[in-house]
C-alpha cells in the first residue's frame, strides 16, 4: 500500500439534457442518469446505485485483505447492499445501509473465525467509515458439502 494520504479523481460531464459521462484517468468511462425514483430513466447507474455498489465493492475488497492476513481459506463471497434514502430534518439523505453477505467456505473452515472476519471487514470498510449513515451486517456462512 502507498503512504497516505491517497487522492482520487473523477469527472462528470453532461449536456443540458441526457446522460452524464463519468470518467477517471486510466478507467473506462461509464454513463449515468438519475434513478427512476427521481424521474430518471432508471436504466443506467445513478449516484445512488454507484454509492451502494461502492459499499458492496469496498466490503469485499476489505474482506479479501483481512482474510488473506488471517490465512482464512474461502471460496466465494456475495455482498448485497440495500441503501435506505429518507428525509431527516428536511434533508434527503441515506439513513442506513443493510449489508447481506453470504460467504462460502471449505467444509473444514472455522465458522467462528469466518464470522469474526466478516464483522471485522464491516468495521474496517473505508467507504462506510466515511459516512454518517448506520450500517447493519447480516451474514451467512455456507460450508461446502
C-alpha positions as CSV (number, residue, x, y, z in Angstrom):
1,X,0.0,0.0,0.0
2,X,1.2,3.5,-0.8
3,X,1.7,6.0,2.0
4,X,-1.4,8.1,3.0
5,X,-2.9,10.4,2.0
6,X,-4.3,9.0,-1.2
7,X,-6.0,11.2,-3.8
8,X,-8.7,10.0,-6.1
9,X,-10.2,12.0,-9.0
10,X,-13.3,11.6,-11.1
11,X,-15.0,13.9,-13.6
12,X,-18.7,14.2,-14.6
13,X,-19.7,16.0,-17.8
14,X,-23.1,16.3,-19.4
15,X,-25.2,18.4,-21.8
16,X,-28.3,20.2,-20.6
17,X,-30.4,17.1,-21.3
18,X,-29.3,13.4,-21.4
19,X,-26.9,11.1,-19.8
20,X,-23.9,12.1,-17.7
21,X,-20.4,10.8,-18.7
22,X,-18.3,9.7,-15.7
23,X,-14.6,9.4,-16.2
24,X,-11.3,8.9,-14.4
25,X,-7.8,8.7,-15.9
26,X,-7.0,5.2,-16.9
27,X,-10.5,3.8,-16.4
28,X,-13.3,3.0,-18.8
29,X,-15.9,5.8,-18.9
30,X,-19.4,5.0,-17.8
31,X,-22.7,6.7,-18.3
32,X,-25.1,7.6,-15.5
33,X,-28.5,9.2,-15.2
34,X,-31.0,9.9,-12.4
35,X,-32.8,6.9,-10.9
36,X,-36.4,6.2,-11.7
37,X,-37.3,7.3,-8.2
38,X,-36.2,10.8,-9.1
39,X,-37.8,10.9,-12.5
40,X,-34.8,9.5,-14.4
41,X,-34.9,6.7,-16.9
42,X,-33.8,4.0,-14.4
43,X,-31.7,2.1,-16.9
44,X,-28.2,3.4,-16.0
45,X,-26.1,3.6,-13.0
46,X,-27.1,6.6,-10.8
47,X,-25.3,8.4,-8.0
48,X,-27.4,6.4,-5.6
49,X,-26.6,3.0,-7.1
50,X,-23.0,3.9,-7.5
51,X,-22.8,4.7,-3.8
52,X,-24.5,1.4,-2.8
53,X,-22.2,-0.5,-5.2
54,X,-19.2,1.2,-3.7
55,X,-20.1,-0.1,-0.3
56,X,-20.5,-3.7,-1.6
57,X,-17.2,-3.5,-3.5
58,X,-15.3,-2.0,-0.6
59,X,-16.7,-4.7,1.8
60,X,-15.4,-7.5,-0.5
61,X,-12.0,-5.8,-1.0
62,X,-11.7,-5.2,2.7
63,X,-12.7,-8.8,3.5
64,X,-10.1,-10.2,1.0
65,X,-7.3,-8.3,2.7
66,X,-8.4,-9.3,6.2
67,X,-8.9,-13.0,5.1
68,X,-5.5,-13.0,3.4
69,X,-3.8,-11.6,6.5
70,X,-5.7,-14.1,8.7
71,X,-5.0,-17.0,6.4
72,X,-8.7,-17.8,6.1
73,X,-9.5,-20.1,3.1
74,X,-12.7,-19.2,1.4
75,X,-14.4,-19.9,-1.9
76,X,-16.9,-17.1,-2.7
77,X,-18.4,-14.0,-1.2
78,X,-21.6,-12.2,-2.2
79,X,-22.5,-8.8,-0.7
80,X,-25.9,-7.3,-1.4
81,X,-26.4,-3.8,-0.1
82,X,-29.7,-2.0,0.4
83,X,-29.4,1.7,0.9
84,X,-32.3,3.5,2.6
85,X,-32.9,7.0,1.4
86,X,-35.2,9.2,3.5
87,X,-35.8,12.7,4.7
88,X,-34.3,13.7,8.0
89,X,-34.8,17.3,9.3
90,X,-35.8,18.4,5.8
91,X,-32.7,16.9,4.2
92,X,-32.8,13.9,1.9
93,X,-30.0,11.5,2.8
94,X,-29.2,7.9,3.2
95,X,-30.1,6.9,6.7
96,X,-28.8,3.3,6.7
97,X,-27.2,0.6,4.6
98,X,-28.0,-3.1,5.1
99,X,-25.3,-5.4,4.0
100,X,-26.4,-9.0,3.4
101,X,-23.4,-11.2,2.8
102,X,-23.0,-14.9,2.0
103,X,-19.6,-16.4,2.5
104,X,-18.9,-19.9,1.0
105,X,-16.0,-21.7,2.8
106,X,-14.5,-25.1,2.6
107,X,-16.1,-27.8,4.7
108,X,-13.3,-27.8,7.3
109,X,-13.4,-24.0,7.8
110,X,-13.7,-22.4,11.2
111,X,-17.2,-20.7,11.2
112,X,-16.5,-18.5,14.2
113,X,-13.3,-17.2,12.7
114,X,-15.1,-16.6,9.4
115,X,-17.8,-14.7,11.1
116,X,-15.3,-12.6,13.1
117,X,-13.5,-11.7,9.9
118,X,-16.8,-10.7,8.2
119,X,-17.6,-8.4,11.1
120,X,-14.0,-7.0,11.0
121,X,-14.4,-6.2,7.3
122,X,-17.7,-4.4,8.0
123,X,-16.0,-2.3,10.7
124,X,-13.0,-1.6,8.6
125,X,-14.7,-0.6,5.3
126,X,-13.4,2.8,4.5
127,X,-16.4,3.8,2.4
128,X,-18.9,3.2,5.2
129,X,-16.5,4.7,7.8
130,X,-16.6,7.9,5.7
131,X,-20.3,8.3,6.0
132,X,-22.7,9.1,8.9
133,X,-25.4,6.5,8.0
134,X,-25.9,3.4,10.1
135,X,-24.6,0.2,8.7
136,X,-26.1,-3.2,9.6
137,X,-24.5,-6.5,8.7
138,X,-26.4,-9.8,8.2
139,X,-24.0,-12.6,7.4
140,X,-24.5,-16.3,6.4
141,X,-21.7,-18.7,6.2
142,X,-22.2,-21.8,4.0
143,X,-19.9,-24.8,4.2
144,X,-19.1,-26.8,1.1
145,X,-20.6,-30.3,1.1
